[in-house]
């Protein structure tokens, strides 16, 4: 009757985490080349005297890291890009919603005179109905609204986009 008291504690089975795919080396190289070219242009004396250090690639398996990598890459290539924060904030315990419209992209950029809105989607993240509506409005106005899942996908899109302009 009291045998159950002597049993070891129940343990949940170990669930092996799925390894995230590694970023190809050519993507890291392109990121570093963009930084090096920008540094060489802005600070030629420092570059020539050997004071150049390669940038650290952000963790592109997370939305924040991928957003940083894309914004920096666009800026280093001489175009305009800015990160858009659409979240609200808490002031004195009260939530105040953000001032941007729902569905606004994570990155707003201008490449060769074209408006480009980039929405970051990591893993199984799906676009909301508001984002799909913003995509339709942006494309109707002549701009581009894309969903990017990783840095490799961004670079392939970026190269193709610049070739078509």
Order of alpha helices (4+ residues) and beta strands (2+ residues): alpha-alpha-alpha-beta-beta-beta-beta-beta-alpha-beta-alpha
